[in-house]
Each structure stands twice: as C-alpha cells, then as structure tokens.
Amino acid sequence: MIGTVEKRVRIGTSGWSYPRGEGRWNGIFYPAKPKNELELYSQVFNAVEVNSTFYRLLDPQTARTWVMMTPKDFAFAIKLWQKFTHPGMFKKATGAEPEVTQADYDDFKRGINPIAEECKLACLLIQFSEWFACTPQHQGILSMLLRQFQDYPVAVELRHASWGEKASETKALLDSCGAGLAYIDMPELPGTIRQELEPQRLLYLRFHGRNREKWRTHEAAEERYDYLYSEEELKPFAEKVRGITAAGESKILIFFNNHVRGQAPANALMMARQIGLPPTATVRAEFVKAFPATKDAIKEIHIPEEKEAGQGVLFSA
C-alpha cells in the first residue's frame, strides 16, 4: 500500500517563497536568511504549485534554473496567467486591456516548456474566481482554454456553485479535452461550489483553509488563508485518498494554500503521514516547535550549530 501511495501521490504547497510580513516562512520553515528557498523546499516535498505564473509570464531561463536546482523526480504544477482567467484583475494590475491573442498563449507555453521538456510538469492549473458562473459565455472561455492547452495535463478550479449544479455539463466539457476538475476545500459560503471527492484520472486537491470570517472581508489578502487544519479535519481526506489509490490509477496532486506562517508545509506533512507516506523530511527545530503535530511526519529534526546560524542552513547533510 505504501508503494502504491508513493507512486501516485504528490504533496506540496502553493508557492514556496514567503519571506516577508506577518505570514513569512523565514525563521520558521526556512532559516531567517535562506540562500535558495526552492532548493531547500524541494528537499522536503516532491511537488510545488507555482503562483508567480498567475501574475506574470515565466521567463524560459528562470524555468530552466528551477529544473536544474530541483531533484529529478520533482514536479511543478503551473497556474495559468491571470490574463486568461481573470481579465479584470489583469487590467487593474497592469493598466492594459485584457484582450488575449495567440501570441499570449505562445509566450506562456514558451515559458513553461523547459519544465515540460524535462518531464517535470505535473499539470497546468486553470483557476477561476468564485464569481465565474456557469454561463454559455464562460463555458466558451473555458472550452477555448482547454483547446489551447490540450497538449498538457490540465486541472480546472471552478468555485461558483452553478458548475456543481450543472455537474454533467461540466464533466462533459472537461472530459472532452481530458482535463480534471480540481477539488477545493475552502469556507462554505453562499454561491460557492459543493463537491464530492471522487476518483478521476487527474485528481487535484487544493486546501485554501476555512477562515470564513476573513474570506471575503479582509485588509490584507493573506488574511483569508490564515488557517491551520487539525488532524481531525484532514483525516476524511486522507482516508479518501488512500481508498482512491488502492482502487484505481488516479494521479493525485495535493497542495496546501493556507500559507501564512508556514501552516501550509505543516499541513502538507501531516497529510502525507495520514495517507501513508513514510517520513523522509528533515526540518528545523523551530518548525516542529511551531507545529508539534508534524513530529510524527518527519524523519529528523535539525538543530544547527551556532556557527551555522547565519549561513542559510535548513537541513543536515
């Protein structure tokens, strides 16, 4: 069973670099001044969801650098550019009109192709907002994106309740291009989708946290993701994942987006233990102190020598 889970499941976090602010990882998951966060991150997890590609096109050389600094079996889930999925946000951020051209698609593909060419692309994530309802116009937008990226593995995150209410239509649309529907755990609010975790060829789980109070009303965007899942909250998902891996051929990707103060890596490690992955990570003593529930999910606690304190050391050799 452990071998089956290890082969089919990848677990990580949404993003790996949170160096500033109240929600920073530095000094908790990383040293206070880490030299290379991605390299350190990839010593703990075998996959990451890339958030930066939502805000800007990925430079191919940056992609090549990521490939080189991560282990051979490491994989990236790449979030689609906001110009494709959130035109209002794109215009507000850039001041430019969000008219999408074929050149935009080509430029996005050019940026991620160094990752795909090295077989390190887990999938693309097409994420829509909770206000993106299942209308003929929006179905057309989704269909166009699926056709554009049909040569890549794709998962689609749909948050509006109407996509679940028209589940058969949604499934048919995704199936037509071999895409998977992302399962999301977030606060249950009026108008948000209701889902059942079911087997599919590409099963993509995103844990946003359950901070209902701050989800739609907050001063800083990170406030909505300030949430730590308990062992009991994770157990039902772990049980489902174990059952799905035992029964079928699903490829399963699990990412935690509740990133504030290192809560995402803590919950990712807790989930890995619950679904049966053997502990392999060596983490900082400060991290285990902040998240005692991770103790059984790690292999070793690293307490750096005093002389190492300023050298960006995270893990023992």
C-alpha positions in Angstrom: 0.0 0.0 0.0 2.8 2.4 0.9 4.4 1.8 -2.5 1.2 2.5 -4.3 0.7 5.8 -2.5 4.3 6.9 -3.1 3.9 6.2 -6.8 0.7 8.0 -7.4 0.6 10.9 -4.9 2.5 14.2 -4.9 2.0 16.6 -2.0 3.3 20.2 -1.6 2.3 23.8 -1.1 1.0 26.7 -3.2 4.2 28.6 -3.7 7.5 28.3 -1.8 8.6 31.8 -1.1 7.0 33.9 1.6 9.9 35.9 3.0 8.2 39.0 4.4 5.3 40.2 6.5 3.3 38.6 9.4 2.9 35.4 7.4 6.5 34.8 6.4 8.1 31.4 6.4 11.6 32.7 7.1 12.7 31.8 10.6 10.1 29.0 10.8 10.2 26.7 7.8 13.4 28.3 6.4 16.3 30.0 8.2 16.0 33.7 8.8 18.0 34.4 5.6 17.8 31.4 3.3 20.1 31.3 0.3 17.8 29.3 -2.1 14.3 28.7 -0.9 13.3 26.4 -3.8 16.3 24.1 -3.4 15.5 23.9 0.4 11.8 23.3 -0.3 12.5 20.5 -2.7 14.4 18.6 0.0 11.1 18.2 1.8 8.4 18.0 -0.9 8.2 16.4 -4.3 6.0 19.0 -6.0 5.0 22.6 -5.8 2.2 24.7 -7.2 3.7 27.8 -8.9 1.7 31.0 -8.1 4.0 33.5 -9.8 2.9 32.5 -13.3 -0.6 33.8 -12.4 0.8 37.3 -12.2 3.4 37.3 -15.0 4.8 35.2 -17.8 7.5 32.9 -16.9 10.9 33.5 -18.4 12.3 30.3 -20.0 15.7 30.8 -18.4 14.0 31.0 -14.9 12.2 27.8 -15.7 15.5 26.1 -16.7 17.0 27.3 -13.4 14.1 25.7 -11.5 14.6 22.5 -13.3 18.3 22.4 -12.6 18.0 23.1 -8.8 15.4 20.5 -8.0 15.7 16.7 -7.8 15.0 14.6 -10.9 11.6 13.4 -9.5 10.4 16.8 -8.5 7.4 18.3 -10.4 5.7 21.7 -10.9 2.0 22.5 -11.2 1.8 25.7 -13.1 -1.0 28.2 -12.6 -2.4 29.8 -15.7 -1.7 33.6 -16.3 -4.4 35.9 -14.9 -4.9 37.5 -18.3 -6.5 34.2 -19.5 -8.8 33.7 -16.4 -9.1 37.0 -14.5 -9.2 39.8 -17.1 -10.4 42.4 -14.6 -7.5 41.7 -12.2 -5.1 41.8 -15.2 -6.4 45.2 -16.2 -6.3 46.6 -12.7 -2.8 45.3 -12.1 -1.3 46.3 -15.5 -3.5 49.1 -16.9 -3.5 47.1 -20.2 -6.6 45.8 -22.0 -7.0 42.1 -21.3 -7.6 41.1 -25.0 -6.0 37.7 -25.4 -4.0 36.9 -28.5 -2.4 33.8 -29.9 0.9 35.4 -29.1 -0.1 35.4 -25.5 -0.7 31.7 -25.5 2.5 31.0 -27.3 4.5 33.2 -24.9 3.0 31.3 -21.9 3.9 28.0 -23.4 7.4 29.1 -24.3 8.0 30.0 -20.6 6.8 26.6 -19.2 8.2 24.4 -21.9 11.7 23.9 -20.3 9.8 22.3 -17.4 7.6 20.2 -19.7 10.6 19.1 -21.8 12.4 17.7 -18.7 9.2 15.8 -17.6 8.8 18.0 -14.5 5.4 19.4 -15.4 2.8 17.8 -13.1 0.0 19.8 -14.8 -1.4 23.2 -15.6 -4.0 24.7 -13.2 -6.7 26.8 -14.7 -8.2 28.7 -11.8 -11.3 30.8 -11.9 -12.8 33.0 -9.2 -15.9 32.2 -7.2 -17.8 34.8 -9.4 -17.1 32.9 -12.6 -20.5 31.3 -13.1 -21.5 28.5 -15.5 -22.9 30.6 -18.3 -22.7 30.0 -22.1 -20.1 32.8 -22.3 -18.0 31.4 -19.6 -18.3 27.8 -20.9 -17.0 29.2 -24.1 -14.0 30.8 -22.4 -13.2 27.5 -20.6 -13.6 25.5 -23.7 -11.2 27.8 -25.6 -8.6 27.5 -22.9 -8.9 23.7 -22.8 -8.3 23.5 -26.5 -5.3 25.8 -26.3 -3.6 23.7 -23.7 -4.9 20.3 -24.7 -1.3 19.0 -25.1 -0.7 19.4 -21.4 -2.2 17.7 -18.4 -4.8 20.2 -17.0 -6.8 20.6 -13.8 -9.6 23.2 -13.6 -10.6 25.0 -10.4 -14.3 26.2 -10.6 -15.6 27.8 -7.4 -19.1 29.1 -8.4 -22.0 26.9 -7.2 -23.5 26.7 -10.7 -20.7 24.5 -12.1 -21.6 21.9 -9.5 -25.3 22.3 -10.1 -24.6 21.5 -13.8 -22.2 18.8 -13.0 -23.0 16.6 -16.0 -22.4 19.5 -18.4 -19.2 20.5 -16.6 -17.9 17.0 -16.6 -18.6 16.6 -20.3 -16.8 19.8 -21.1 -13.7 18.8 -19.1 -13.8 15.2 -20.4 -13.8 16.5 -24.0 -10.2 17.7 -23.5 -9.1 15.2 -20.9 -9.0 17.7 -18.1 -9.7 17.1 -14.4 -11.9 19.1 -12.0 -9.9 20.4 -9.1 -11.4 19.6 -5.7 -11.2 22.7 -3.4 -11.5 22.9 0.4 -12.5 26.5 1.4 -15.1 28.1 3.5 -18.6 27.1 2.6 -20.2 30.5 1.6 -23.4 31.4 -0.4 -22.7 30.8 -4.0 -19.7 28.6 -3.7 -19.4 25.1 -5.2 -20.2 21.9 -3.3 -18.1 18.9 -4.3 -17.6 15.2 -3.5 -14.1 13.9 -3.7 -14.3 11.2 -6.4 -11.7 9.3 -8.4 -10.6 10.7 -11.8 -7.6 10.3 -13.9 -6.0 13.5 -12.6 -7.2 14.3 -9.1 -6.1 17.7 -8.0 -6.8 18.8 -4.4 -6.3 22.4 -3.2 -6.7 23.3 0.5 -7.3 27.0 1.0 -8.2 26.9 4.7 -11.5 27.6 6.3 -11.2 31.1 7.5 -14.8 32.0 6.8 -14.7 35.3 8.6 -11.8 36.7 6.5 -12.5 35.1 3.2 -14.5 37.9 1.6 -13.7 40.7 4.0 -10.0 41.4 4.8 -7.4 44.1 4.9 -4.5 42.0 3.5 -5.1 39.2 1.0 -3.1 36.7 3.1 -5.6 37.0 5.9 -8.1 34.8 4.1 -5.5 32.0 4.0 -4.6 32.2 7.7 -5.8 28.8 8.9 -4.3 25.6 10.3 -6.1 22.3 9.6 -6.4 20.0 12.6 -5.6 16.3 12.4 -9.3 15.5 12.6 -10.1 17.9 9.7 -7.5 16.2 7.5 -8.5 12.6 8.3 -11.5 12.3 6.0 -9.5 13.4 3.0 -6.6 11.1 3.8 -9.0 8.2 4.0 -10.5 9.0 0.6 -7.1 9.4 -0.9 -6.0 6.0 0.4 -9.1 4.4 -1.0 -8.7 6.0 -4.4 -5.0 5.0 -4.7 -5.9 1.4 -3.7 -8.8 1.2 -6.2 -7.6 2.8 -9.3 -5.0 4.5 -11.4 -5.6 8.1 -10.4 -2.7 10.6 -10.4 -3.2 12.6 -7.3 -1.8 16.1 -6.6 -2.4 17.8 -3.2 -1.4 21.4 -2.5 -2.0 23.5 0.6 -2.6 27.2 0.1 -3.1 28.2 3.7 0.4 29.6 3.6 0.5 32.1 6.5 3.4 31.5 8.9 4.3 28.1 7.4 0.9 26.5 8.1 0.8 25.0 4.5 4.0 22.9 4.8 2.9 21.8 8.3 -0.4 20.6 7.0 1.2 19.0 3.9 3.5 16.9 6.1 0.6 16.0 8.3 -1.4 14.9 5.3 1.5 12.9 3.9 1.7 10.9 7.1 -2.0 10.3 7.3 -2.2 8.8 3.8 0.7 6.5 4.5 3.8 8.2 3.0 7.0 7.3 5.0 8.6 10.3 6.8 11.6 11.5 4.8 12.0 15.2 5.7 14.5 16.8 8.0 13.2 20.1 9.3 14.2 22.9 11.6 13.6 22.6 15.3 11.7 26.0 15.1 9.3 24.4 12.7 8.4 21.5 14.9 8.1 23.8 17.9 5.6 25.9 16.0 3.7 22.8 14.7 4.0 19.9 17.2 1.6 17.8 15.1 4.3 17.4 12.5 6.6 15.5 14.7 5.5 12.1 13.6 5.6 13.2 9.9 9.3 14.0 9.8 12.4 11.9 9.8 14.8 14.2 11.7 14.8 17.5 13.5 17.8 19.6 12.6 19.3 21.8 15.2 22.1 23.9 13.6 25.3 24.6 15.3 25.8 28.2 16.5 28.3 28.9 13.7 25.7 27.9 11.1 23.1 30.3 12.3 23.7 32.9 9.6 24.6 30.6 6.8 21.1 29.7 5.5 21.3 26.1 6.8 17.9 24.3 6.8 18.7 20.6 6.7 21.5 18.4 7.8 23.6 16.6 5.2 
